[in-house]
C-alpha cells in the first residue's frame, strides 16, 4: 500500500513541466545540429553516391572524436549538476576548468589527424580509393572546426547543467542557419563565388562552428551568466579535486573511448562492403544522428534533474524521477521511430538513394527502429546513473557486451561468413535487450545514487536503509 501511495503522490505535472523547461530545448538544440547534418547530406547528394559515402565515413571519424571527449562531458555534467544543486559556485568553476581542458586536448589531437594525416584516416575506414580521395579533401578543411565544436559542446554542457538551456539552443539555431546558407553558396558556387563541392561543405561547417561559439559567448555575457567568464577560477585546481574528478570520470572516459574504438572497428567492417551499402549506411547514419541527437539531449538534460536532487540531498526525489524519465524516453522514441518508418521512402530518395542503395537504406532504418526503443532506454539509464555519481555500472555492462558479443558477431558475419549486409548490421544491436534487463534491475536497487557533495553524502545512509527495507518487503 505504501508503494502505491508513493506512486500516486508523485507530482507528475510539476515533473513534466521541469522536463519540458530543461530537456526539450536541449533536445531541440541537438536535433537542430543533426538536422544541419541531414541538410549537408541532401545538398551533397547531387554530387553522387560516392561523395555521400565519403562524407559519411568522415562523419564516422567525427563520431570517434565524439566518443573520446564525451566521457569528459558526462563527467562534467556529474559535477556541474550536483554542485549546482548544492549551490557550490567554486565547485562548478573548478569542474568546468578541468573538463574543458581535457576536452580541448582531444580536439587538438583529432584536428591534427584530420589536417596532417587525412589519407591515413580514410584508409582506416575504407579500401575504396575513389571514396578515400574525396574524404581527404573534406577532412583537410573540416578539421579546423573540431576545436570550435568541442569548445561549444563544453560550454553547452555547463549551461545545461545549470539550467540555462536557451543560450545553447539559440546558438545552435544561428549555427544551423549559417551552415545551410553557406552550403548553398560554397558547394554550388553562388553569389559569384567558385563551386567548391565537398570542400565548400567543410568550410561551411567551420564557419558555422565559429558562429556557435560566438553566439554562445555573446548571449552568456549579455545575460550576465557568471561561470563561463571566471577564467582565473577555472584553473585553480587542487590535487584532491583533480583526483576526485578523475576517479569519478575514469569509468565514463573508458566507456566512451572503448566504445569509440569498437564503433570504429565495426565501421571498418561496414566500410569494406559494396559502394551502394556504404552510401546507404552514410545516409542512415545521418538519420540515426537525428534520433540520437534528440534523445541524447533529452536524456542528458533530464538526468540533470536527478543530479541536482542528489547534490542537494533529496535522494528519494532523485530516485523517483529517474524511474519515470526512462518511461518518458520510451514513449517518445516510439513515436519518432514510427514517424521515420512512415516517411522513410521520401527521406531516403531525397538524400540520393535509389535502386540497391535505397533497398539497403530501408532495411537499415527498419532494423534500427526496432532496436532503438531499447537502445535509447539503456542510454537514458546510463546518463541518469552518471549524473547521480555511478559512472561504473553502465560502463562495465556496455563495454563487456560490446567486446564479448557485438564485435565478434559483426566481424565473423562480415569478414568470415560474408553474410548479407543487413544481417551484419543487425548484429550491432544484439546486446541491447540483455543490457536493458540488467540496467533495470540496477535502477530499482537505488545503488546508483553516489553523491559527491556533503549534503548528498549526509542523506545517503538513510536512503540506502530505506531501499533495503522496501526490497525485503
C-alpha positions as CSV (number, residue, x, y, z in Angstrom):
1,X,0.0,0.0,0.0
2,X,2.8,2.4,0.8
3,X,4.3,1.7,-2.6
4,X,1.0,2.6,-4.3
5,X,0.7,5.7,-2.2
6,X,4.2,6.8,-3.3
7,X,3.3,6.3,-6.9
8,X,0.1,8.3,-6.7
9,X,1.8,11.0,-4.7
10,X,4.4,11.6,-7.4
11,X,4.0,15.2,-8.8
12,X,3.7,14.3,-12.5
13,X,2.6,17.7,-13.6
14,X,5.5,19.5,-12.0
15,X,7.9,16.8,-13.2
16,X,6.8,17.1,-16.8
17,X,6.9,20.9,-16.6
18,X,10.5,20.7,-15.5
19,X,11.4,18.2,-18.2
20,X,9.8,20.5,-20.8
21,X,11.7,23.5,-19.5
22,X,15.1,21.8,-19.4
23,X,15.1,18.8,-21.7
24,X,13.0,19.9,-24.6
25,X,15.2,23.0,-25.5
26,X,18.3,20.8,-25.2
27,X,16.8,18.1,-27.4
28,X,15.8,20.7,-29.9
29,X,19.3,22.1,-29.9
30,X,20.7,18.6,-30.7
31,X,18.1,18.0,-33.3
32,X,18.9,21.2,-35.0
33,X,22.6,20.2,-35.1
34,X,21.8,16.8,-36.6
35,X,19.3,18.4,-39.0
36,X,22.2,20.5,-40.2
37,X,24.0,17.2,-41.0
38,X,21.0,16.0,-42.9
39,X,20.8,19.2,-44.9
40,X,24.6,18.7,-45.7
41,X,23.9,15.2,-47.0
42,X,20.9,16.4,-49.1
43,X,23.0,19.2,-50.6
44,X,26.0,17.0,-51.3
45,X,23.6,14.3,-52.8
46,X,23.7,15.9,-56.2
47,X,27.5,15.2,-56.3
48,X,26.8,11.5,-56.4
49,X,26.6,8.4,-54.1
50,X,30.4,8.1,-53.9
51,X,30.6,11.6,-52.4
52,X,27.8,10.9,-50.0
53,X,29.6,7.8,-48.9
54,X,32.9,9.6,-48.4
55,X,31.5,12.4,-46.3
56,X,29.6,9.8,-44.3
57,X,32.8,8.0,-43.5
58,X,34.4,11.3,-42.4
59,X,31.4,11.7,-40.1
60,X,32.4,8.3,-38.5
61,X,35.8,9.8,-37.7
62,X,34.0,12.8,-36.1
63,X,31.9,10.2,-34.1
64,X,35.2,8.7,-32.9
65,X,36.2,12.1,-31.7
66,X,32.8,12.5,-30.0
67,X,33.4,9.2,-28.1
68,X,36.8,10.4,-26.9
69,X,35.6,13.7,-25.5
70,X,32.1,12.7,-24.4
71,X,33.5,10.9,-21.4
72,X,34.6,14.3,-20.1
73,X,31.2,15.8,-20.9
74,X,29.5,13.1,-18.9
75,X,31.9,13.5,-16.0
76,X,31.5,17.3,-16.2
77,X,27.7,17.0,-16.0
78,X,28.0,14.8,-12.9
79,X,29.9,17.5,-11.1
80,X,28.1,20.5,-12.6
81,X,24.6,19.3,-11.7
82,X,25.5,18.1,-8.2
83,X,27.4,21.3,-7.4
84,X,24.5,23.3,-8.9
85,X,22.1,21.5,-6.5
86,X,24.4,22.2,-3.6
87,X,24.9,25.9,-4.7
88,X,28.7,25.5,-4.7
89,X,30.0,28.1,-7.2
90,X,33.7,27.3,-6.7
91,X,32.9,23.6,-7.4
92,X,31.2,24.5,-10.7
93,X,34.1,26.8,-11.8
94,X,36.8,24.3,-10.9
95,X,35.0,21.4,-12.6
96,X,34.4,23.4,-15.7
97,X,38.1,24.3,-16.0
98,X,39.2,20.7,-15.6
99,X,36.5,19.5,-18.1
100,X,37.2,22.0,-20.8
101,X,41.0,21.4,-20.6
102,X,40.7,17.7,-21.2
103,X,38.1,18.2,-24.0
104,X,40.4,20.7,-25.8
105,X,43.3,18.2,-25.7
106,X,41.1,15.7,-27.6
107,X,40.1,18.5,-30.0
108,X,43.8,19.3,-30.9
109,X,44.6,15.6,-31.4
110,X,41.8,15.0,-33.8
111,X,42.3,18.3,-35.6
112,X,45.9,17.4,-36.2
113,X,45.0,13.9,-37.6
114,X,42.4,15.5,-40.0
115,X,44.7,18.3,-41.2
116,X,48.0,16.5,-41.3
117,X,47.2,12.8,-41.9
118,X,43.8,12.6,-43.7
119,X,45.0,9.9,-46.1
120,X,45.7,7.6,-43.2
121,X,42.3,8.3,-41.6
122,X,40.4,7.4,-44.8
123,X,42.4,4.2,-45.4
124,X,41.4,3.1,-41.9
125,X,37.7,3.4,-42.8
126,X,37.5,2.1,-46.3
127,X,39.6,0.4,-49.0
128,X,37.8,2.2,-51.9
129,X,40.3,4.6,-53.5
130,X,37.6,6.9,-55.0
131,X,36.0,7.4,-51.6
132,X,39.3,8.0,-50.0
133,X,40.2,10.8,-52.4
134,X,37.0,12.7,-51.7
135,X,37.2,12.1,-47.9
136,X,40.8,13.5,-47.8
137,X,39.7,16.8,-49.4
138,X,36.9,17.1,-46.9
139,X,38.9,16.3,-43.8
140,X,41.7,18.8,-44.7
141,X,39.2,21.6,-44.2
142,X,36.7,20.3,-41.7
143,X,39.5,19.5,-39.2
144,X,39.6,23.3,-38.4
145,X,36.1,23.0,-37.0
146,X,36.9,20.4,-34.4
147,X,38.3,22.7,-31.6
148,X,35.4,25.1,-32.1
149,X,32.8,22.3,-32.0
150,X,34.3,20.8,-28.8
151,X,34.6,24.2,-27.1
152,X,30.9,24.9,-27.9
153,X,30.0,21.5,-26.5
154,X,31.8,22.1,-23.3
155,X,30.1,25.4,-22.8
156,X,26.7,23.9,-23.7
157,X,27.2,21.1,-21.1
158,X,27.8,23.7,-18.3
159,X,24.9,25.8,-19.4
160,X,22.5,22.8,-19.5
161,X,23.6,21.6,-16.1
162,X,23.0,25.0,-14.5
163,X,19.5,25.2,-16.2
164,X,20.4,27.9,-18.8
165,X,19.2,25.8,-21.8
166,X,18.1,28.6,-24.1
167,X,21.5,30.1,-24.7
168,X,22.9,26.9,-26.5
169,X,19.6,26.5,-28.3
170,X,19.8,30.0,-29.8
171,X,23.4,29.4,-30.7
172,X,22.5,26.1,-32.4
173,X,19.8,27.9,-34.4
174,X,22.3,30.6,-35.6
175,X,24.9,27.9,-36.4
176,X,22.5,25.7,-38.5
177,X,21.1,28.6,-40.4
178,X,24.7,29.8,-41.2
179,X,25.7,26.3,-42.3
180,X,22.7,25.9,-44.6
181,X,23.2,29.3,-46.2
182,X,26.9,28.8,-46.7
183,X,26.4,25.2,-48.0
184,X,24.3,26.7,-50.8
185,X,26.8,29.3,-51.6
186,X,30.0,27.4,-51.3
187,X,29.1,23.9,-52.6
188,X,27.4,25.2,-55.8
189,X,29.3,28.5,-56.3
190,X,26.6,31.0,-55.8
191,X,26.8,34.8,-55.4
192,X,29.9,35.0,-57.6
193,X,32.0,32.5,-55.6
194,X,33.6,29.4,-57.1
195,X,31.9,26.0,-56.7
196,X,33.9,24.2,-54.1
197,X,32.0,20.9,-53.8
198,X,32.8,18.9,-50.6
199,X,35.4,21.4,-49.6
200,X,32.7,24.1,-49.6
201,X,30.6,21.9,-47.3
202,X,33.6,21.5,-45.0
203,X,34.3,25.3,-44.9
204,X,30.6,26.0,-44.2
205,X,30.9,23.6,-41.2
206,X,34.0,25.5,-39.9
207,X,32.3,28.9,-40.1
208,X,29.1,27.6,-38.6
209,X,31.1,26.2,-35.6
210,X,32.7,29.7,-35.1
211,X,29.2,31.2,-35.1
212,X,28.1,28.7,-32.5
213,X,30.9,29.7,-30.2
214,X,30.5,33.4,-30.8
215,X,26.7,33.5,-30.2
216,X,27.0,31.3,-27.0
217,X,29.6,33.7,-25.5
218,X,27.7,36.8,-26.6
219,X,24.4,35.7,-25.1
220,X,26.1,34.4,-21.9
221,X,27.7,37.8,-21.5
222,X,24.5,39.7,-22.2
223,X,22.6,37.6,-19.6
224,X,25.5,38.1,-17.1
225,X,26.0,34.4,-16.8
226,X,29.0,34.1,-14.5
227,X,30.6,30.7,-14.8
228,X,31.9,30.9,-18.4
229,X,33.9,34.0,-17.6
230,X,35.6,33.1,-14.3
231,X,38.8,32.4,-16.1
232,X,41.1,32.5,-13.1
233,X,38.9,30.3,-11.0
234,X,38.7,27.7,-13.8
235,X,42.3,26.8,-13.3
236,X,42.7,26.9,-9.5
237,X,42.9,23.2,-9.2
238,X,43.7,21.4,-6.0
239,X,45.3,17.9,-6.2
240,X,42.4,16.4,-4.2
241,X,39.8,18.0,-6.5
242,X,41.5,16.7,-9.7
243,X,41.9,13.3,-8.1
244,X,38.2,13.0,-7.3
245,X,37.3,14.3,-10.7
246,X,39.4,11.7,-12.5
247,X,38.3,8.9,-10.2
248,X,34.6,9.7,-10.9
249,X,35.1,10.3,-14.6
250,X,37.6,7.5,-15.3
251,X,34.9,4.9,-15.9
252,X,32.9,7.3,-18.2
253,X,36.1,8.1,-20.1
254,X,37.0,4.4,-20.5
255,X,33.4,3.7,-21.6
256,X,33.4,6.3,-24.4
257,X,36.9,5.6,-25.5
258,X,36.5,1.8,-25.7
259,X,33.1,2.3,-27.3
260,X,34.5,4.6,-29.9
261,X,37.2,2.1,-30.8
262,X,34.6,-0.6,-31.0
263,X,32.4,1.5,-33.3
264,X,35.5,2.3,-35.4
265,X,36.2,-1.4,-35.8
266,X,32.5,-2.0,-36.7
267,X,32.6,0.8,-39.3
268,X,35.8,-0.7,-40.8
269,X,33.9,-3.9,-41.4
270,X,30.9,-2.0,-42.8
271,X,33.2,0.2,-44.9
272,X,34.5,-2.8,-46.7
273,X,31.2,-3.7,-48.3
274,X,29.8,-2.6,-51.6
275,X,29.7,1.1,-52.5
276,X,25.9,1.0,-52.5
277,X,26.0,-0.3,-48.9
278,X,28.5,2.4,-47.9
279,X,26.3,5.1,-49.4
280,X,23.1,3.7,-47.7
281,X,24.9,3.5,-44.4
282,X,26.1,7.1,-44.7
283,X,22.6,8.3,-45.2
284,X,21.3,6.1,-42.4
285,X,23.9,7.4,-40.0
286,X,22.6,10.9,-40.7
287,X,19.0,9.9,-39.8
288,X,20.3,7.9,-36.8
289,X,22.1,11.0,-35.7
290,X,18.8,12.9,-35.6
291,X,17.3,10.3,-33.3
292,X,20.4,10.0,-31.1
293,X,20.9,13.8,-31.1
294,X,17.4,14.5,-29.9
295,X,17.3,11.8,-27.3
296,X,20.8,12.2,-26.1
297,X,19.9,15.8,-25.4
298,X,16.7,14.7,-23.8
299,X,18.4,12.1,-21.7
300,X,21.4,14.3,-20.7
301,X,19.3,17.2,-19.7
302,X,16.7,15.1,-17.9
303,X,19.5,13.5,-15.9
304,X,20.4,17.0,-14.6
305,X,17.1,17.0,-12.7
306,X,18.3,13.8,-11.0
307,X,21.9,15.0,-10.4
308,X,20.6,18.3,-8.9
309,X,18.5,16.4,-6.4
310,X,21.3,14.1,-5.5
311,X,23.6,17.1,-4.9
312,X,21.0,18.8,-2.7
313,X,20.5,15.6,-0.6
314,X,17.0,14.9,-2.0
315,X,17.7,11.3,-2.8
316,X,14.1,9.9,-2.7
317,X,13.1,12.5,-5.2
318,X,16.1,11.7,-7.4
319,X,15.2,8.0,-7.3
320,X,11.5,8.6,-8.3
321,X,12.4,11.0,-11.1
322,X,15.0,8.6,-12.6
323,X,12.4,5.7,-12.9
324,X,10.0,7.9,-14.8
325,X,12.5,9.5,-17.1
326,X,13.1,6.1,-18.6
327,X,9.4,5.6,-19.4
328,X,9.0,9.1,-20.9
329,X,12.0,8.3,-23.1
330,X,10.5,5.0,-24.3
331,X,7.2,6.7,-25.2
332,X,8.9,9.5,-27.2
333,X,11.3,7.3,-29.1
334,X,8.4,5.0,-30.1
335,X,6.6,8.0,-31.8
336,X,9.8,9.1,-33.5
337,X,10.6,5.6,-34.9
338,X,7.0,5.1,-36.2
339,X,7.3,8.5,-38.0
340,X,10.7,7.5,-39.5
341,X,9.3,4.3,-40.8
342,X,6.2,6.0,-42.3
343,X,8.4,8.6,-44.1
344,X,11.4,6.5,-44.9
345,X,11.0,6.5,-48.7
346,X,10.8,10.2,-49.4
347,X,13.6,10.8,-46.8
348,X,16.0,8.3,-48.4
349,X,15.3,9.3,-52.0
350,X,15.8,13.0,-51.1
351,X,19.2,12.0,-49.9
352,X,20.2,10.5,-53.2
353,X,19.5,6.8,-52.6
354,X,18.0,4.7,-55.4
355,X,17.9,1.1,-56.5
356,X,20.0,-1.2,-54.4
357,X,21.2,1.5,-52.1
358,X,17.5,2.5,-51.4
359,X,16.6,-1.1,-50.5
360,X,19.6,-1.4,-48.2
361,X,18.8,2.0,-46.6
362,X,15.2,0.9,-46.0
363,X,16.4,-2.3,-44.3
364,X,18.9,-0.4,-42.1
365,X,16.2,2.0,-41.0
366,X,13.7,-0.7,-40.1
367,X,16.3,-2.7,-38.1
368,X,17.3,0.4,-36.2
369,X,13.8,1.5,-35.3
370,X,13.1,-1.9,-33.8
371,X,16.3,-1.7,-31.7
372,X,16.2,2.0,-30.9
373,X,13.4,1.6,-28.3
374,X,15.5,-0.5,-26.0
375,X,18.8,1.2,-27.0
376,X,17.6,4.7,-26.0
377,X,16.2,3.4,-22.7
378,X,19.7,2.0,-21.9
379,X,21.2,5.3,-22.9
380,X,18.9,7.2,-20.6
381,X,19.5,4.9,-17.6
382,X,23.3,5.2,-18.1
383,X,23.1,9.1,-18.2
384,X,21.0,9.0,-15.1
385,X,23.4,6.8,-13.2
386,X,26.3,9.1,-14.2
387,X,24.6,12.3,-13.1
388,X,23.9,10.6,-9.7
389,X,27.5,9.6,-9.3
390,X,27.6,6.0,-10.6
391,X,29.8,6.0,-13.6
392,X,30.8,2.4,-13.4
393,X,27.8,0.1,-13.9
394,X,26.8,1.3,-17.3
395,X,30.4,1.3,-18.4
396,X,31.1,-2.3,-17.4
397,X,27.9,-3.6,-19.0
398,X,28.3,-1.7,-22.3
399,X,32.0,-2.4,-22.8
400,X,31.7,-6.1,-21.7
401,X,28.9,-6.9,-24.1
402,X,30.4,-4.8,-26.9
403,X,33.7,-6.7,-26.9
404,X,32.4,-10.1,-25.9
405,X,29.3,-10.3,-28.1
406,X,28.8,-7.4,-30.6
407,X,32.2,-7.1,-32.1
408,X,32.8,-10.8,-32.6
409,X,29.4,-11.2,-34.3
410,X,29.9,-8.3,-36.6
411,X,33.5,-9.4,-37.6
412,X,32.6,-13.0,-38.1
413,X,29.4,-12.3,-40.1
414,X,31.1,-9.6,-42.2
415,X,34.6,-10.8,-42.8
416,X,34.5,-14.6,-42.4
417,X,31.0,-15.8,-43.3
418,X,30.3,-12.9,-45.8
419,X,26.7,-12.7,-44.6
420,X,24.1,-10.4,-46.2
421,X,24.8,-6.7,-45.2
422,X,21.6,-6.3,-43.2
423,X,22.4,-9.3,-41.1
424,X,25.8,-7.9,-40.3
425,X,24.2,-4.6,-39.4
426,X,21.6,-6.3,-37.1
427,X,24.5,-7.8,-35.1
428,X,25.4,-4.3,-33.9
429,X,22.3,-4.3,-31.6
430,X,22.1,-7.9,-30.3
431,X,23.3,-7.0,-26.8
432,X,20.6,-4.3,-26.1
433,X,17.8,-6.5,-24.6
434,X,20.2,-8.2,-22.2
435,X,21.6,-5.0,-21.0
436,X,18.2,-3.5,-20.6
437,X,17.2,-6.2,-18.1
438,X,20.4,-5.7,-16.1
439,X,20.1,-1.9,-16.1
440,X,16.5,-2.0,-14.9
441,X,17.5,-4.3,-12.0
442,X,20.2,-1.8,-11.0
443,X,17.8,1.1,-11.4
444,X,15.3,-0.3,-8.8
445,X,18.1,-1.2,-6.4
446,X,18.9,2.5,-5.9
447,X,22.7,1.7,-5.6
448,X,23.5,4.1,-8.4
449,X,23.0,7.1,-6.2
450,X,26.5,8.1,-5.1
451,X,26.7,11.8,-4.2
452,X,29.9,14.0,-4.4
453,X,28.5,16.8,-2.2
454,X,28.4,16.9,1.6
455,X,24.6,17.3,1.5
456,X,24.1,14.3,-0.6
457,X,26.6,12.1,1.3
458,X,24.8,13.0,4.6
459,X,21.5,11.8,3.3
460,X,22.8,8.6,1.7
461,X,22.8,6.2,4.7
462,X,19.1,6.8,5.5
463,X,18.2,6.4,1.8
464,X,20.0,3.1,1.4
465,X,18.4,1.8,4.6
466,X,15.0,2.7,3.2
467,X,15.7,0.9,-0.1
468,X,16.9,-2.3,1.7
469,X,13.7,-2.3,3.9
470,X,11.5,-2.0,0.8
471,X,13.3,-4.7,-1.1
472,X,12.8,-7.1,1.9
473,X,9.1,-6.3,2.0
